[in-house]
Amino acid sequence: AELRQKIQELKSKGYRDMNRQLEQARKEIRDLVREVKEHPGDEATLHKARKRLAGMKQEAASREEKVEREVAPQVDLSIQPGDSVRIGDTNTTGEVESIQGDSAVVRCGNFRLTTALRGLEKISRAGAKKLQRASDTGAASSKSWSVKSSTLESTRLDLRGLIGDEAIAEIGRFIDALAMHRMPSGTIVHGKGSGALRLRTAEFLKEHPRVKSFRLGSLQEGGAGVTVVEVR
């Protein structure tokens, strides 16, 4: 519990720093746009603006990677196939089926998840059952969605603020709930950023047995910042 609290504190600090830097980046973009408008057709000004925007994109990606490295927990080398584990900082649990390098295949209910070992916490079987009961009880009142509601918001999962395995675990629970309540589709909001979370989302959905199809959102739906998933 103390480790998870420390990780959460690091996440909060990292995202506060990123938000401050994002505001600064927005100001720089406004300045660049104004400068380009004041010098239409000036190739030197356009080149400078393009170069600065490319640099800002790289800086944003580097900051995101830095936050992920800072909050990444240490690998528990005692984890072996057959062990019960908690995935990320969630109530999602599973059983380790195999380990290869720094990754593990974990069976979570009726689907398998390939994930980094550093995102797993070894727990007892009794602890796994307790967490699963808590997950089942709290699923309908999740902070991001409520499958008992028939509104559009009920089929929308917002992952912004989550990273790596924590986000993937939320997606798994979301897909299971959509299928259980016979909802044909849902929207996963992962944001644009560096694209890392979008790619992780696509990789996970491609292997999930309950996923019929998925695609990036239309412009009206949120574009590349969201993935629309259709379940079986």
C-alpha positions in Angstrom: 0.0 0.0 0.0 2.9 2.4 0.8 4.5 1.6 -2.5 1.3 2.3 -4.4 0.8 5.6 -2.5 4.4 6.6 -3.4 3.8 5.8 -7.1 0.5 7.8 -7.1 2.4 10.8 -5.6 5.0 10.6 -8.3 2.3 10.3 -11.0 0.5 13.4 -9.6 3.7 15.4 -9.5 4.7 14.3 -13.0 1.3 15.2 -14.5 1.3 18.6 -12.7 4.7 19.3 -14.2 3.5 18.2 -17.6 0.4 20.4 -17.4 2.6 23.4 -16.6 4.8 22.6 -19.5 1.8 22.1 -21.8 0.5 25.6 -20.9 4.0 27.0 -21.8 3.9 25.1 -25.1 0.5 26.4 -26.0 1.7 30.0 -25.4 4.7 29.3 -27.7 2.4 28.0 -30.4 0.2 31.1 -30.2 3.3 33.2 -30.5 4.5 31.2 -33.5 1.1 31.5 -35.2 1.0 35.2 -34.7 4.5 35.6 -36.1 3.6 33.6 -39.2 0.5 35.7 -39.7 2.5 38.8 -39.4 5.0 37.6 -42.1 2.9 35.7 -44.7 5.0 34.1 -47.4 8.2 34.5 -45.4 10.0 31.1 -45.9 12.5 31.8 -43.1 9.7 32.4 -40.6 7.8 29.3 -41.7 10.9 27.2 -41.5 11.5 28.5 -38.0 7.9 27.7 -36.9 8.0 24.2 -38.3 11.4 23.5 -36.7 10.1 24.7 -33.3 6.9 22.7 -33.5 8.9 19.6 -34.3 11.1 20.2 -31.3 8.1 20.8 -29.0 6.6 17.5 -30.1 9.8 15.7 -29.3 10.1 17.4 -25.9 6.5 16.3 -25.1 7.2 12.7 -26.0 10.4 12.8 -23.9 8.5 14.2 -20.9 5.9 11.5 -21.1 8.6 8.8 -21.2 10.3 10.4 -18.2 7.1 10.3 -16.1 6.6 6.6 -17.0 10.2 5.8 -16.0 9.8 7.6 -12.7 6.6 5.9 -11.6 7.6 2.4 -12.9 7.7 0.0 -10.0 10.6 -2.5 -9.5 10.3 -6.0 -11.0 9.4 -8.6 -8.4 11.8 -11.4 -9.3 10.0 -13.9 -7.2 7.0 -14.0 -9.5 6.6 -17.4 -11.2 4.0 -19.1 -13.5 1.0 -20.1 -11.4 1.3 -17.1 -9.1 -1.7 -14.8 -8.5 -1.0 -11.2 -9.3 -2.5 -7.8 -9.2 -2.1 -5.8 -12.5 -0.9 -2.3 -12.0 -2.6 -0.1 -9.4 -6.0 -1.7 -9.9 -8.3 -4.4 -8.5 -7.8 -6.5 -11.6 -6.2 -9.8 -10.8 -5.0 -12.9 -12.7 -2.8 -15.9 -12.8 0.7 -15.9 -14.4 0.8 -18.4 -17.2 4.3 -17.8 -18.5 7.3 -15.5 -18.3 9.6 -14.5 -21.0 12.3 -11.9 -20.4 10.7 -8.8 -18.7 7.2 -9.7 -19.8 4.5 -12.1 -18.5 1.3 -13.7 -19.9 -1.4 -13.3 -17.3 -4.9 -15.0 -17.6 -7.6 -12.6 -16.3 -10.9 -14.4 -16.4 -11.6 -15.4 -20.0 -8.8 -13.5 -21.7 -5.0 -13.3 -21.6 -2.9 -10.2 -21.2 0.8 -9.9 -22.1 2.2 -7.2 -19.8 5.5 -6.0 -18.3 6.6 -7.8 -15.1 7.3 -4.5 -13.5 3.5 -3.8 -13.5 2.7 -7.0 -11.5 2.3 -7.3 -7.8 2.4 -10.9 -6.3 -0.6 -11.6 -4.0 -2.1 -14.6 -2.3 -5.0 -16.5 -3.8 -7.2 -15.3 -1.0 -6.1 -11.8 -1.7 -6.9 -12.2 -5.4 -10.4 -13.4 -4.6 -11.0 -10.5 -2.3 -9.8 -8.0 -4.9 -11.9 -9.6 -7.6 -15.0 -9.3 -5.4 -14.2 -5.6 -4.9 -13.7 -5.2 -8.6 -17.0 -6.8 -9.4 -18.9 -4.8 -6.8 -17.3 -1.5 -7.9 -17.4 -2.0 -11.6 -20.7 -0.3 -12.2 -19.7 2.8 -10.3 -16.3 3.1 -11.9 -14.9 6.7 -12.0 -14.9 6.6 -15.8 -18.0 4.7 -16.8 -21.2 3.1 -15.7 -22.5 0.2 -17.8 -25.9 0.3 -16.1 -26.7 3.6 -17.7 -28.0 3.8 -21.2 -26.5 7.2 -22.0 -23.6 7.8 -24.4 -21.3 8.6 -21.4 -21.9 5.1 -20.1 -20.0 3.5 -23.0 -17.1 6.0 -22.9 -13.9 5.0 -21.0 -11.5 7.9 -20.3 -7.9 6.7 -19.9 -6.3 10.2 -19.7 -4.1 10.4 -16.7 -3.4 6.6 -16.7 -0.3 4.9 -18.1 0.8 1.5 -19.2 -0.6 -1.6 -17.5 -3.0 0.5 -15.4 -4.7 1.7 -18.5 -4.8 -1.8 -20.1 -6.4 -3.3 -17.0 -9.1 -0.6 -17.2 -9.7 -1.5 -20.9 -10.1 -5.2 -20.1 -12.7 -4.5 -17.4 -14.5 -2.1 -19.7 -14.7 -4.6 -22.6 -16.0 -7.3 -20.3 -18.7 -5.0 -18.9 -19.8 -3.9 -22.4 -20.2 -7.5 -23.5 -21.9 -8.6 -20.2 -24.5 -5.8 -20.6 -25.0 -6.5 -24.3 -23.7 -3.1 -25.4 -22.5 -3.4 -29.0 -19.8 -0.7 -28.9 -17.9 1.7 -26.7 -15.4 4.6 -27.0 -11.9 4.5 -25.4 -10.4 8.0 -24.9 -6.6 7.7 -24.8 -5.7 11.2 -26.1 -3.1 11.9 -28.8 0.1 12.7 -27.0 3.1 10.7 -28.3 0.8 7.9 -29.5 2.2 5.3 -27.1 -1.1 4.7 -25.2 -3.0 4.5 -28.5 -0.7 1.8 -29.8 -0.9 -0.2 -26.5 -4.7 0.0 -26.7 -4.7 -1.3 -30.3 -2.4 -4.2 -29.5 -4.6 -5.2 -26.6 -7.8 -5.0 -28.5 -6.4 -7.0 -31.4 -5.9 -10.0 -29.1 -9.0 -9.7 -27.0 -11.6 -12.5 -27.8 -14.6 -10.3 -27.1 -13.5 -7.5 -29.6 -15.2 -7.8 -33.0 -13.5 -4.7 -34.5 -12.0 -1.4 -33.6 -11.0 1.9 -35.3 -9.8 5.4 -34.6 -12.6 7.9 -34.1 -14.0 10.2 -36.8 -13.3 13.9 -36.5 -16.6 14.3 -34.7 -15.9 11.5 -32.3 -12.5 12.7 -31.3 -10.2 11.7 -34.1 -6.9 10.0 -33.3 -7.5 10.7 -29.6 -10.1 8.0 -29.3 -10.6 4.4 -30.3 -14.1 3.1 -31.1 -14.5 -0.6 -30.3 -17.2 -3.1 -31.3 -17.7 -6.1 -29.0 -19.1 -9.5 -29.7 
